[in-house]
């Protein structure tokens, strides 16, 4: 029997929901399981309702799922809100001395969480850790793994010891009182070592592996943890991490760093990118390579600060006034986020243009297990760099017109070279020019880069048969949910496949058009209200998709949601 268990930790902000959920995910990762976890939280310091979902499988898992097998309810509200989501044999762990008059289906397993925390650890705040221990006790998981993790997380002192005692009390209580109450038994499957990362951590690691040495960012959900991850390692890795006064300063700082020869990036969300668009144009006209992470959240304005969405696609493609080349990548999952970040830096340097990594809150904060990253596959491409010796002369023109549109790049202070750059339209030397012929030549020079750049981008991924009666089309973080939906529907006999885009611009026109020609019905799956990828497909290929499956409530897709919507279409 295959393992597929879905845990949920629910409670208010300040009850340690995230800590319990993360440690639970890490415990199963240490035992050799595959894990996918996500965190749903409100934009509040205390109060409000939060939950953390952890899906555990004995095979690769790429998405959340809807039925809850084990609900750790740290307050009554969690039972009221999520009791109806319980699987047929699901169970609820709650504090039977604090929560009364509860409803919900499934088995209600009352445990005196507060009292056990106070009696065993001397601190009722550790009631969440009692619930964590109880969860592992229910499934018979090895307590030694949790013991070690708690000491790593909280330290080896009084707090660490207290949390271990609290967890052991919950574990023993569940073992003694509810043996057999839950139908799943989970034991460590071996010592297979996997990494447990979220999307932002993967991007930060990718940037470090790519040789990024400067990041400037203004704190903003859901992008902030990229800067935090790099800041925590700045001293050891010789990174410069700066948090300026606003996003306008941010993008000008990274342009300056890159102009001097340093690989530089920023991480923001849509509201921050709005303030950066003039600077983005400066990078475009000055042909300065930068990497910008736009971790999307629903807008407009502040919108839903802690929720997910894909509403910035068309904005990102055209942000800033005027026309200049750029690349836009949208990682499909955690591992893809690592490798696409490295590619973003290489493409930015090689083609001397801005590259935007378009992620979202779901990918940014969701955790997934991945195999160890093979760093031997990391390559660094700094592009065409000017060398007086190689050129055979010392004369240098920063914007020399070439067949590819790529000019040899030199850095200020480089011996024998004068680097001139300007925000105006300029001539080959870099001096401002309003000459009509020069303007035409410079525009053509910059835009020519797109022809070579397009050939370096990966084609959209086709999952399933190359030809199918129905095709789902997705981009970015929807990959896991759409892929699993395809698996479910194929098992039911539906002739269906998936076309997924991660490298969005320059747009893979021919590949998408060919895929559309090999299907009868096509449905775009997007976390926005207007079907922006569907519109882009029509604009670039001239073809119209059959329909759209759109979700814009700030929550990510589940495989089951997509399956239900496809069934409504009669597929």
C-alpha positions in Angstrom: 0.0 0.0 0.0 1.4 3.4 -1.0 1.8 6.1 1.6 -0.1 9.4 1.0 -0.9 11.2 4.3 -2.0 14.8 4.6 -1.4 16.6 7.9 -2.7 20.1 8.8 -1.7 22.3 11.7 -4.3 25.0 12.4 -4.3 27.9 14.9 -4.0 31.6 15.4 -0.9 33.7 14.7 1.4 33.4 17.7 0.5 29.8 18.4 3.5 28.4 16.6 1.7 27.0 13.7 4.6 27.5 11.3 7.2 26.1 13.6 5.2 22.9 14.3 4.4 22.5 10.6 8.0 22.9 9.5 9.4 20.5 12.1 6.7 18.0 11.1 7.8 18.3 7.5 11.4 18.0 8.4 10.8 15.0 10.6 9.3 13.0 7.7 12.1 14.2 5.4 14.7 12.8 7.8 12.9 9.5 7.7 13.2 9.2 4.0 9.8 10.4 2.9 8.9 12.8 0.1 7.2 15.9 1.5 5.3 18.9 0.1 4.2 21.6 2.6 2.6 25.0 2.4 1.6 27.7 4.8 -1.6 29.8 4.7 -1.5 32.9 7.0 -3.0 36.3 7.4 -1.2 39.6 7.3 -1.3 39.9 11.0 1.2 39.7 13.9 -1.2 38.0 16.3 -4.7 36.5 15.9 -6.4 35.6 12.7 -6.4 32.0 11.4 -3.3 30.2 10.1 -2.7 26.7 8.9 0.3 24.7 7.7 -0.3 21.6 5.5 2.2 18.8 5.2 1.7 16.1 2.6 3.8 12.9 3.1 4.3 10.3 0.4 6.7 7.4 -0.4 7.0 8.8 -3.9 7.6 12.3 -5.4 5.0 14.8 -4.3 4.5 18.1 -6.1 1.3 19.6 -4.8 -1.0 20.0 -1.8 -4.1 17.9 -1.6 -7.6 18.6 -0.2 -8.7 15.8 2.2 -7.1 16.2 5.6 -6.0 13.0 7.4 -4.7 14.4 10.6 -5.8 17.9 11.8 -3.8 19.3 14.7 -6.3 21.9 16.0 -4.6 24.4 18.3 -7.9 26.2 18.8 -11.6 25.7 18.3 -11.7 27.8 15.1 -9.5 25.3 13.3 -12.0 22.6 14.0 -14.9 24.8 12.9 -13.1 25.8 9.6 -11.5 22.5 8.6 -13.6 19.8 10.2 -15.5 19.5 6.9 -12.2 18.9 5.1 -11.4 15.7 6.9 -10.9 12.5 5.0 -13.3 9.7 5.6 -11.0 8.2 8.3 -9.4 11.5 9.3 -8.8 12.4 12.9 -8.7 15.6 14.9 -6.2 16.2 17.7 -7.4 19.0 20.0 -7.2 20.1 23.6 -10.1 18.4 25.3 -9.8 20.6 28.4 -9.8 23.9 26.5 -12.1 23.2 23.6 -15.8 22.4 24.2 -18.9 21.9 22.1 -17.0 20.9 19.0 -18.5 19.7 15.7 -16.9 18.2 12.6 -16.8 14.7 11.3 -14.1 12.1 11.8 -12.5 10.8 15.0 -12.1 13.5 17.7 -9.0 12.7 19.7 -9.0 14.9 22.8 -5.6 15.4 24.5 -4.9 17.8 27.4 -2.4 19.8 25.5 -2.0 22.7 27.8 -1.9 20.6 30.9 0.7 18.2 29.5 2.9 21.1 28.4 2.7 22.7 31.9 3.2 19.4 33.8 6.1 18.1 31.7 7.8 21.2 30.4 6.7 23.8 32.9 5.4 26.0 30.1 1.9 25.9 28.6 3.2 27.7 25.5 4.7 24.4 24.5 1.2 22.9 24.0 1.8 23.1 20.2 4.8 20.8 20.7 2.7 18.4 22.7 0.3 18.3 19.6 3.4 17.7 17.4 4.4 14.7 19.5 0.9 13.4 19.5 0.8 13.5 15.7 3.9 11.3 15.4 2.6 9.0 18.2 -0.6 8.4 16.2 1.3 7.2 13.2 3.9 5.3 15.2 6.8 7.3 13.9 10.2 7.1 15.5 10.4 9.6 18.3 14.2 9.7 18.2 14.0 11.7 14.9 11.8 14.3 16.5 14.0 14.5 19.6 17.0 15.3 17.5 15.1 17.9 15.4 13.7 19.7 18.4 17.2 20.1 19.9 18.5 21.4 16.6 15.6 23.8 16.2 15.4 25.1 19.8 19.0 24.5 21.0 20.4 22.1 23.6 19.5 24.2 26.6 16.4 24.6 28.7 14.1 25.5 25.8 15.2 22.5 23.8 14.9 20.1 26.7 11.4 21.5 27.5 10.2 21.0 23.9 11.5 17.5 23.9 9.7 16.7 27.1 6.5 18.3 25.8 6.6 16.3 22.6 7.3 13.1 24.4 4.3 13.7 26.7 2.1 14.1 23.6 3.7 11.1 21.9 3.2 8.8 24.8 -0.4 10.0 25.4 -1.4 9.2 21.8 0.3 5.9 21.9 -1.4 4.9 25.2 -4.9 6.2 24.5 -5.4 6.1 20.7 -3.5 3.1 19.5 -5.3 2.0 16.3 -7.4 5.1 16.1 -5.7 6.2 12.9 -5.4 3.8 10.0 -1.9 4.9 8.7 1.4 3.7 10.2 4.5 5.6 9.2 8.0 4.4 10.0 11.3 5.8 8.7 12.0 4.3 5.4 15.7 4.6 5.4 18.6 7.1 5.5 17.9 8.6 2.1 19.1 12.2 2.3 17.0 14.9 0.6 16.9 18.6 0.9 13.8 20.3 2.2 13.6 23.8 0.7 11.0 26.4 -0.2 11.1 28.4 -3.4 12.7 31.5 -1.9 15.5 29.5 -0.4 16.1 27.7 -3.7 16.4 31.1 -5.5 18.8 32.4 -2.9 20.9 29.3 -3.2 20.8 29.6 -7.0 21.9 33.2 -6.8 24.8 32.2 -4.5 25.8 29.4 -6.8 25.7 31.8 -9.8 28.2 34.1 -8.2 25.8 36.9 -7.1 27.7 39.2 -4.8 25.2 42.0 -4.3 21.6 42.0 -3.4 19.5 45.1 -2.6 15.9 44.7 -1.5 13.2 46.5 0.4 11.4 44.1 2.7 8.1 42.9 1.2 6.0 39.8 1.4 6.5 37.2 -0.1 10.0 38.0 -1.3 11.7 39.1 1.9 13.1 35.7 2.9 15.4 35.7 -0.2 17.3 38.7 1.2 17.1 37.2 4.8 18.6 33.9 3.6 21.5 35.7 1.9 22.0 38.1 4.7 22.5 35.3 7.2 25.3 34.0 5.0 26.8 37.3 3.9 29.8 37.3 6.1 30.9 33.7 5.2 30.3 34.2 1.5 31.5 37.8 1.0 28.0 39.0 0.0 26.8 42.6 0.2 23.2 42.7 1.3 21.6 46.2 1.5 18.1 47.2 2.5 17.7 50.8 1.2 14.9 53.2 1.9 12.7 52.2 -1.0 12.4 50.2 -4.2 13.5 53.1 -6.4 16.9 53.1 -4.6 17.0 49.3 -4.7 17.0 49.0 -8.5 19.4 51.9 -9.0 21.8 50.3 -6.6 21.8 46.9 -8.3 22.3 48.7 -11.7 25.3 50.5 -10.2 26.7 47.3 -8.8 26.3 45.5 -12.1 27.7 48.4 -14.1 30.9 48.0 -12.0 31.1 44.3 -12.9 29.4 42.6 -9.9 26.5 40.1 -10.4 23.5 41.8 -8.7 19.9 41.2 -8.0 16.8 42.3 -6.1 13.7 40.5 -4.8 10.4 42.2 -4.6 6.6 41.7 -5.2 4.3 43.4 -7.7 3.8 46.6 -5.6 7.6 47.0 -5.3 8.2 46.3 -9.0 5.8 49.2 -9.8 8.3 51.5 -8.2 11.2 49.9 -10.0 9.9 50.3 -13.6 11.8 53.5 -14.4 15.0 51.9 -13.2 14.2 48.8 -15.2 14.1 51.0 -18.3 17.5 52.4 -17.3 18.9 48.8 -17.2 17.3 48.3 -20.6 18.8 51.3 -22.4 22.2 51.1 -20.7 22.3 47.4 -21.4 23.1 46.6 -17.9 22.5 43.0 -16.7 20.4 42.6 -13.6 18.2 39.9 -12.1 14.8 40.9 -10.6 12.7 38.5 -8.7 9.0 39.4 -8.7 7.3 37.1 -6.1 3.6 37.8 -7.1 0.8 38.3 -4.7 -2.8 39.4 -5.6 -3.3 43.1 -6.3 -4.1 45.8 -7.1 -2.3 48.0 -4.5 -1.6 46.1 -1.3 -4.2 43.5 -2.3 -3.8 40.3 -0.4 -0.3 40.6 1.0 0.2 37.0 2.1 -1.7 35.2 -0.6 -0.8 33.9 -4.0 -1.6 34.9 -7.6 -0.3 35.1 -11.1 -1.7 38.5 -12.1 1.6 40.2 -13.0 2.5 38.2 -16.2 1.6 40.9 -18.8 2.8 43.7 -16.5 6.2 42.0 -16.2 6.5 41.6 -20.0 6.0 45.3 -20.6 7.0 47.0 -17.4 8.7 50.4 -18.0 8.0 52.7 -20.9 9.6 52.2 -24.3 10.8 49.0 -25.9 13.8 47.0 -24.9 14.7 43.3 -24.7 14.3 41.3 -21.5 13.8 37.7 -20.5 11.1 36.4 -18.2 11.4 33.0 -16.4 8.7 31.5 -14.1 10.0 28.5 -12.1 7.8 25.4 -12.0 8.9 24.1 -8.6 11.6 24.4 -6.0 14.3 22.6 -7.9 13.5 24.6 -11.1 13.8 27.8 -9.0 17.4 27.0 -8.2 18.5 26.2 -11.8 16.5 29.0 -13.5 18.1 31.5 -11.1 21.5 30.4 -12.3 20.3 30.6 -15.9 18.8 34.1 -15.3 22.2 35.4 -14.2 23.9 33.8 -17.2 21.4 35.2 -19.7 21.5 38.6 -18.1 25.3 38.8 -18.5 25.5 37.2 -21.9 22.8 39.4 -23.5 23.3 42.4 -21.3 19.7 42.9 -20.3 17.3 42.5 -17.3 16.0 39.1 -16.5 12.9 38.8 -14.4 12.1 35.7 -12.3 8.4 35.6 -11.9 7.4 33.5 -8.9 4.5 33.8 -6.4 3.7 33.4 -2.8 2.8 29.7 -3.3 6.2 28.8 -4.7 8.0 31.3 -2.4 6.8 29.8 0.9 6.0 26.2 0.0 8.5 23.5 1.0 9.3 20.4 -1.1 11.9 17.6 -0.8 14.4 17.5 -3.6 17.5 15.3 -4.2 20.9 16.8 -3.5 21.7 19.5 -6.0 24.6 18.5 -8.4 26.8 21.6 -8.2 29.1 20.2 -10.8 26.5 21.1 -13.4 26.6 24.8 -12.5 28.2 26.9 -15.2 29.0 30.6 -15.1 28.8 32.6 -18.4 29.8 36.3 -18.0 29.2 37.0 -21.6 31.3 39.0 -24.1 34.0 40.9 -22.1 36.3 43.4 -23.6 40.0 42.8 -23.6 42.4 45.4 -25.1 44.9 42.6 -25.9 42.3 40.4 -27.6 41.0 43.4 -29.6 44.5 44.4 -30.6 43.7 48.0 -29.8 42.8 50.2 -26.8 39.9 52.0 -28.4 36.7 51.0 -26.8 33.0 51.7 -27.7 30.6 50.4 -25.1 27.7 50.1 -27.6 29.6 49.0 -30.6 27.0 47.8 -33.2 27.4 44.1 -33.9 25.5 41.4 -35.8 24.2 39.8 -32.6 23.5 43.1 -30.9 25.9 42.2 -28.1 28.7 44.7 -27.5 32.0 43.8 -25.7 31.5 44.8 -22.1 34.1 46.6 -20.0 33.9 47.9 -16.5 34.7 51.3 -15.1 38.3 51.4 -13.9 39.5 48.8 -16.3 43.0 49.7 -17.5 43.1 51.4 -20.9 39.4 51.7 -21.2 36.9 54.6 -20.9 33.4 53.3 -20.2 30.7 55.8 -21.1 27.0 55.1 -20.4 23.9 57.2 -20.3 20.2 57.0 -19.7 19.5 58.9 -23.0 19.6 57.3 -26.3 23.3 57.2 -27.2 25.8 56.5 -30.0 28.3 53.7 -30.0 30.7 55.5 -27.7 27.9 56.0 -25.1 27.4 59.7 -25.6 23.8 61.1 -25.9 22.5 61.3 -29.5 19.2 62.3 -31.0 20.2 61.5 -34.6 17.3 59.6 -36.3 19.6 57.1 -38.1 21.5 56.4 -34.9 18.2 55.9 -33.0 17.1 53.3 -35.5 20.4 51.5 -35.4 20.5 51.4 -31.6 16.9 50.1 -31.3 17.7 47.4 -33.9 20.9 46.5 -32.2 19.2 46.0 -28.8 16.3 44.1 -30.2 18.5 41.8 -32.2 19.5 40.1 -29.0 16.1 38.5 -28.8 16.8 36.3 -31.8 19.8 34.5 -30.2 18.3 34.6 -26.7 15.2 32.8 -27.9 17.3 29.9 -29.2 18.8 29.5 -25.7 15.5 29.1 -23.9 14.1 25.7 -23.1 11.0 24.6 -25.0 7.8 24.2 -23.0 7.5 20.8 -21.2 5.0 18.3 -22.4 3.9 15.8 -19.8 2.0 12.8 -21.0 1.5 11.8 -24.6 2.7 14.1 -27.3 -0.7 14.1 -28.9 -3.8 14.1 -26.7 -7.5 14.9 -27.1 -7.3 17.5 -24.3 -4.4 19.6 -23.2 -4.0 21.6 -20.0 -1.6 24.6 -20.3 0.1 26.1 -17.3 3.0 28.3 -16.3 5.0 28.8 -13.1 4.0 27.3 -9.8 0.8 25.7 -11.1 3.0 22.8 -12.5 2.6 20.4 -9.6 -1.1 20.7 -9.3 -1.8 20.5 -13.0 0.6 17.5 -13.5 -1.1 15.6 -10.7 -4.6 16.5 -12.2 -3.4 15.0 -15.5 -2.3 11.8 -13.7 -5.7 11.5 -12.0 -7.7 12.1 -15.2 -5.5 9.7 -17.2 -6.1 6.9 -14.7 -9.9 7.5 -15.2 -9.4 7.1 -19.0 -9.2 10.7 -20.1 -6.9 11.3 -23.1 -5.1 14.3 -21.7 -1.6 15.9 -21.4 0.1 19.0 -20.0 2.0 21.8 -21.7 3.9 23.8 -19.1 5.9 27.0 -19.7 8.7 28.1 -17.4 10.8 30.2 -19.8 8.1 32.6 -20.9 9.8 35.4 -22.8 10.9 35.5 -25.5 7.8 33.6 -26.1 8.2 30.0 -27.6 5.8 30.7 -30.4 6.5 27.7 -32.6 6.6 25.1 -29.8 3.2 26.3 -28.4 1.6 26.5 -31.8 2.7 23.0 -32.6 1.4 21.7 -29.3 -2.0 23.3 -29.9 -2.1 21.7 -33.4 -1.8 18.3 -31.7 -4.9 18.6 -29.5 -8.6 19.1 -29.9 -9.3 20.9 -26.7 -7.0 23.2 -24.8 -7.5 24.8 -21.3 -5.2 27.3 -19.7 -4.9 27.0 -15.9 -3.9 30.3 -14.3 -4.1 32.0 -10.9 -5.6 35.2 -12.3 -8.9 36.6 -13.4 -8.2 37.6 -17.0 -6.4 34.6 -18.5 -3.1 36.4 -19.2 -1.3 33.4 -20.6 -4.3 32.6 -22.8 -4.1 36.2 -24.1 -0.4 35.9 -24.7 -0.9 32.7 -26.6 -3.4 34.3 -28.9 -1.3 37.3 -29.4 1.9 35.3 -30.3 0.4 32.3 -32.1 -2.9 33.6 -33.5 -4.6 30.6 -31.9 -7.3 30.7 -29.2 -7.5 28.2 -26.4 -10.8 26.2 -25.9 -11.3 27.5 -22.4 -9.7 28.8 -19.1 -9.6 27.4 -15.6 -9.0 30.5 -13.5 -8.6 30.9 -9.8 -8.1 34.3 -8.2 -9.1 34.0 -4.6 -5.5 34.2 -3.4 -5.2 30.4 -2.9 -3.2 27.9 -4.9 -4.7 25.3 -7.2 -5.2 21.8 -5.9 -5.2 18.8 -8.3 -8.8 18.0 -7.2 -10.0 21.6 -8.1 -8.6 21.2 -11.6 -10.1 17.8 -12.1 -13.5 19.1 -11.0 -13.3 22.0 -13.5 -12.3 19.8 -16.4 -15.2 17.4 -15.6 -17.5 20.4 -15.9 -16.2 20.9 -19.4 -17.3 17.3 -20.3 -13.7 16.1 -20.9 
